[in-house]
Amino acid sequence: MDPRMLLSCIDFRYITDVLTEEDALEILQNGQVGKKEREDQMLTQGYPAYTTSCAWLGYSDDLLKQLCTAALEDGWTRFKVKVGADLEDDIRRCRLIRAMIGPEKILMMDANQRWEVPEAVERMSQLAEFKPLWIEEPTSPDDILGHAAISKALVPLGIGVATGEQCHNRVIFKQLLQANAVQFLQIDSCRLGSVNEILSVLLMAKKFGIPVCPHAGGVGLCELVQHLIIFDYISVSASLDNRMCEYVDHLHEHFKYPVQIKQASYVPPKDAGYSSEMKEDSVRKHQYPDGEVWQKLLAAQEN
């Protein structure tokens, strides 16, 4: 779509104090410059991704090493580790993965809303030695001012704050940006209501100079967000600085048009649509309560 057509898709109610239609039009018009070159770049190089698959909480050290080794062999350079359950466990696991990937590769941390605000600052001060780029969801996703306080406290440590996967509308994102509560903004393709809503968030992030690094740790989310983040680069942000998209290597086999990763980057999809269509056989097997998968689970419970 051309800039004015895109503009007609966006609801600007409640966000005009930070982004007017005129602001958005200017951003989209500026995005036309170099657009063809960026599109060609995406087709040849893809969009940079990071992996979350190596270091979930509950993984043994041996499994973490095995998965990390395999990821390194596949060319991954950006890794995310889950933290927040136990400090000593977090330190041990972060030390292990940092030793494996070396000092030059990028490490992120994700607490999945585990901490109080002061606790988040204290914990990250103790984990700062492992040089994380960001701490994701350090506290309640609804606590905008709490995220702002954590963000301010972590600036001297060089650690950014990332959040957004639980944010369900443009107003929440507006306030996160206004409060300087995030250094990395994480849209979720299903949590936000429609591509239209997402467009407004991408444009606000551009105006505030905050990189968008989508959340994709769920069924089909990688398939969806690849479209959004490649569009963001080609037509809105025009930058790859501190930008990357999450990738989780789970459950893609259930989709007709599964995401493709090459050299740790998203390969732009060539098929029409949003890549969200699931295979009929997978849907049938998982249909509740008569599908094959549910029948086995229910039978096991009865026994």
PLY file of the C-alpha trace (Angstrom):
ply
format ascii 1.0
element vertex 303
property float x
property float y
property float z
element edge 302
property int vertex1
property int vertex2
end_header
0.00 0.00 0.00
1.10 3.58 -0.55
1.50 5.80 2.57
-1.97 7.38 2.40
-3.67 4.02 1.98
-1.75 2.67 4.98
-2.77 5.75 6.94
-6.44 4.99 6.30
-6.00 1.61 8.07
-4.95 3.14 11.40
-7.13 4.27 14.31
-5.43 7.34 15.81
-7.86 7.78 18.70
-6.14 8.21 22.07
-2.63 8.44 20.59
-2.63 11.83 18.85
-0.76 13.36 21.80
2.29 11.38 20.64
1.51 10.49 16.99
-0.68 12.54 14.66
-1.78 11.51 11.21
0.67 14.07 9.85
3.51 12.47 11.86
2.59 9.03 10.58
2.35 10.19 6.97
5.79 11.79 7.18
7.29 8.57 8.59
5.70 6.45 5.87
6.73 8.86 3.12
10.30 8.89 4.42
10.13 5.10 4.39
9.74 5.17 0.61
13.35 6.30 0.30
15.58 3.25 -0.12
12.60 0.90 0.11
13.54 -1.16 -2.95
17.09 -1.64 -1.67
15.83 -2.79 1.73
13.40 -5.19 0.08
16.23 -6.65 -1.98
18.34 -6.93 1.18
15.59 -8.88 2.94
15.23 -11.24 -0.02
18.95 -12.00 -0.07
19.90 -11.82 3.63
16.66 -12.18 5.60
15.72 -10.50 8.89
18.02 -11.18 11.87
16.60 -13.56 14.47
17.51 -14.72 17.95
16.84 -18.10 19.54
14.99 -18.85 22.77
15.06 -22.62 22.30
18.33 -23.29 24.15
17.72 -22.09 27.68
14.19 -22.55 29.02
13.80 -22.83 32.78
13.83 -26.46 33.82
16.36 -27.56 31.21
19.28 -29.48 32.69
22.78 -28.10 32.22
23.59 -30.99 29.89
20.58 -30.26 27.70
21.38 -26.56 27.70
24.94 -27.33 26.54
23.66 -29.71 23.87
21.14 -27.22 22.47
23.56 -24.31 22.67
26.25 -26.27 20.85
23.80 -27.19 18.09
22.63 -23.56 17.80
26.20 -22.31 17.49
26.87 -24.88 14.77
23.78 -23.61 12.94
25.14 -20.06 12.98
23.13 -18.46 15.77
24.72 -15.37 17.32
21.88 -14.10 19.53
20.61 -16.11 22.50
17.95 -15.62 25.17
18.02 -17.31 28.57
15.10 -17.58 31.00
15.75 -16.30 34.53
13.80 -15.53 37.68
13.28 -18.77 39.58
16.38 -18.96 41.78
19.30 -16.54 41.83
22.06 -19.13 42.20
20.50 -21.21 39.44
20.27 -18.12 37.22
23.92 -17.26 37.84
25.07 -20.81 37.09
23.05 -21.07 33.87
24.00 -17.59 32.64
27.68 -18.29 33.35
27.43 -21.55 31.45
25.76 -20.09 28.36
27.99 -16.98 28.30
31.07 -19.22 28.47
29.74 -21.27 25.56
28.78 -18.40 23.27
31.74 -16.17 24.16
31.87 -12.44 24.95
31.03 -11.15 21.46
27.67 -12.83 20.87
24.47 -11.24 22.15
22.73 -12.54 25.29
19.26 -11.51 26.48
17.40 -12.47 29.65
13.67 -13.04 30.22
12.11 -13.10 33.71
8.50 -13.65 32.57
7.05 -11.25 35.16
8.65 -12.96 38.17
9.92 -10.01 40.24
8.80 -7.05 42.30
10.25 -3.74 41.06
13.06 -3.40 43.67
13.77 -7.13 43.35
14.17 -6.79 39.59
16.78 -4.06 40.02
18.64 -6.09 42.65
18.57 -9.32 40.62
19.77 -7.66 37.45
22.57 -5.96 39.34
23.72 -9.45 40.31
23.36 -10.76 36.73
24.98 -7.74 35.07
28.37 -9.47 34.88
27.02 -11.61 32.03
26.44 -8.49 29.88
22.80 -8.98 28.85
21.46 -6.67 26.17
18.08 -6.60 27.89
15.92 -7.98 30.67
12.50 -8.93 29.36
9.30 -8.65 31.40
11.08 -8.07 34.73
7.78 -7.35 36.52
4.02 -7.17 35.93
3.33 -6.28 32.29
0.64 -3.84 33.48
3.07 -1.85 35.64
4.21 0.91 33.30
5.76 3.05 36.03
7.42 -0.02 37.54
9.08 -0.75 34.19
10.12 2.90 34.00
11.76 2.69 37.44
13.61 -0.50 36.49
14.66 1.01 33.18
16.11 4.09 34.88
17.94 2.02 37.49
19.55 -0.28 34.90
20.90 2.48 32.65
24.25 2.65 34.53
24.62 -1.12 34.03
24.07 -0.88 30.29
21.04 -3.18 30.45
17.87 -2.34 28.53
14.30 -3.24 29.44
12.12 -5.12 26.95
8.39 -5.78 27.22
5.17 -5.83 25.23
4.16 -9.43 24.62
1.27 -9.04 27.09
0.28 -5.52 25.98
-3.08 -5.63 24.29
-3.58 -2.17 22.76
-1.84 0.90 21.37
-2.54 3.00 24.48
-0.44 0.74 26.72
2.43 0.96 24.24
1.98 4.72 24.06
2.41 5.01 27.81
5.42 2.68 27.90
7.08 4.93 25.33
6.05 8.16 27.06
7.45 6.93 30.38
10.81 5.87 28.91
9.98 2.44 30.32
11.45 0.36 27.49
14.53 0.29 25.30
13.13 -2.60 23.23
9.46 -2.88 22.28
7.99 -6.36 21.82
4.75 -6.53 19.87
2.76 -9.77 19.86
0.90 -10.52 16.64
-2.02 -12.16 18.46
-2.20 -10.13 21.68
-2.64 -6.89 19.75
-5.97 -6.72 17.98
-5.18 -6.92 14.28
-2.53 -5.67 11.90
-4.23 -2.27 12.01
-3.46 -1.87 15.71
0.10 -3.08 15.17
0.70 -0.44 12.48
0.05 2.33 15.00
2.52 0.78 17.46
5.24 0.40 14.81
4.85 4.06 13.91
4.94 5.24 17.54
8.08 3.19 18.13
9.68 4.80 15.09
8.85 8.28 16.35
10.35 7.53 19.77
13.41 5.85 18.26
12.76 2.55 20.04
13.55 -0.70 18.16
10.76 -3.23 17.72
11.81 -6.82 18.51
8.65 -8.95 18.25
7.68 -11.69 20.67
7.30 -15.04 18.90
7.45 -17.68 21.64
4.14 -19.38 20.91
2.26 -21.54 18.42
2.32 -19.87 15.01
3.71 -16.57 16.25
6.91 -16.89 14.22
4.81 -17.42 11.11
2.87 -14.22 11.81
5.49 -11.78 13.07
7.86 -12.36 10.17
5.47 -10.35 7.98
5.21 -7.54 10.51
8.89 -7.07 11.25
10.01 -7.31 7.62
7.40 -4.66 6.78
8.67 -2.54 9.67
12.20 -2.61 8.29
11.27 -2.03 4.65
8.65 0.70 5.17
8.91 2.17 8.68
12.11 1.85 10.72
14.57 1.47 7.81
17.10 0.24 10.39
18.45 -3.04 11.73
20.35 -1.42 14.64
19.58 -3.36 17.83
16.72 -5.07 16.00
16.01 -8.79 15.89
13.01 -11.09 15.94
12.49 -14.00 18.32
12.53 -17.53 16.93
11.39 -20.67 18.72
11.87 -24.01 16.99
8.60 -25.63 18.06
5.40 -26.78 16.34
6.05 -25.35 12.88
5.22 -28.75 11.41
1.51 -28.02 11.98
1.45 -25.12 9.50
0.91 -25.25 5.74
3.45 -22.47 5.18
5.98 -22.82 8.01
8.53 -20.12 8.67
11.96 -20.60 7.12
15.19 -19.74 8.91
18.50 -19.50 7.07
21.78 -18.40 8.65
19.92 -17.32 11.80
17.61 -15.03 9.81
13.97 -15.08 8.76
13.62 -15.80 5.04
10.83 -13.57 3.64
7.77 -15.72 2.82
6.80 -15.91 -0.83
3.31 -17.38 -0.41
0.25 -15.15 -0.29
-1.41 -14.52 3.05
-0.36 -14.32 6.72
1.21 -17.83 6.93
-1.29 -18.71 9.67
-3.18 -21.58 8.02
-2.79 -24.87 9.87
-2.81 -28.33 8.30
-6.25 -29.97 8.32
-4.80 -33.14 9.82
-3.25 -31.25 12.74
-6.50 -29.40 13.44
-8.49 -32.62 13.30
-6.15 -34.47 15.67
-6.20 -31.64 18.21
-9.95 -30.92 18.07
-11.44 -30.96 21.59
-12.75 -33.37 22.79
-12.98 -35.81 19.87
-9.56 -35.42 18.30
-7.00 -38.21 18.52
-4.67 -36.25 20.81
-7.45 -35.37 23.27
-8.87 -38.88 23.20
-5.50 -40.27 24.32
-5.14 -37.65 27.06
-8.66 -38.19 28.39
-8.27 -41.96 28.30
-5.00 -41.68 30.26
-6.74 -39.57 32.91
-9.50 -42.12 33.29
-6.94 -44.87 33.81
0 1
1 2
2 3
3 4
4 5
5 6
6 7
7 8
8 9
9 10
10 11
11 12
12 13
13 14
14 15
15 16
16 17
17 18
18 19
19 20
20 21
21 22
22 23
23 24
24 25
25 26
26 27
27 28
28 29
29 30
30 31
31 32
32 33
33 34
34 35
35 36
36 37
37 38
38 39
39 40
40 41
41 42
42 43
43 44
44 45
45 46
46 47
47 48
48 49
49 50
50 51
51 52
52 53
53 54
54 55
55 56
56 57
57 58
58 59
59 60
60 61
61 62
62 63
63 64
64 65
65 66
66 67
67 68
68 69
69 70
70 71
71 72
72 73
73 74
74 75
75 76
76 77
77 78
78 79
79 80
80 81
81 82
82 83
83 84
84 85
85 86
86 87
87 88
88 89
89 90
90 91
91 92
92 93
93 94
94 95
95 96
96 97
97 98
98 99
99 100
100 101
101 102
102 103
103 104
104 105
105 106
106 107
107 108
108 109
109 110
110 111
111 112
112 113
113 114
114 115
115 116
116 117
117 118
118 119
119 120
120 121
121 122
122 123
123 124
124 125
125 126
126 127
127 128
128 129
129 130
130 131
131 132
132 133
133 134
134 135
135 136
136 137
137 138
138 139
139 140
140 141
141 142
142 143
143 144
144 145
145 146
146 147
147 148
148 149
149 150
150 151
151 152
152 153
153 154
154 155
155 156
156 157
157 158
158 159
159 160
160 161
161 162
162 163
163 164
164 165
165 166
166 167
167 168
168 169
169 170
170 171
171 172
172 173
173 174
174 175
175 176
176 177
177 178
178 179
179 180
180 181
181 182
182 183
183 184
184 185
185 186
186 187
187 188
188 189
189 190
190 191
191 192
192 193
193 194
194 195
195 196
196 197
197 198
198 199
199 200
200 201
201 202
202 203
203 204
204 205
205 206
206 207
207 208
208 209
209 210
210 211
211 212
212 213
213 214
214 215
215 216
216 217
217 218
218 219
219 220
220 221
221 222
222 223
223 224
224 225
225 226
226 227
227 228
228 229
229 230
230 231
231 232
232 233
233 234
234 235
235 236
236 237
237 238
238 239
239 240
240 241
241 242
242 243
243 244
244 245
245 246
246 247
247 248
248 249
249 250
250 251
251 252
252 253
253 254
254 255
255 256
256 257
257 258
258 259
259 260
260 261
261 262
262 263
263 264
264 265
265 266
266 267
267 268
268 269
269 270
270 271
271 272
272 273
273 274
274 275
275 276
276 277
277 278
278 279
279 280
280 281
281 282
282 283
283 284
284 285
285 286
286 287
287 288
288 289
289 290
290 291
291 292
292 293
293 294
294 295
295 296
296 297
297 298
298 299
299 300
300 301
301 302
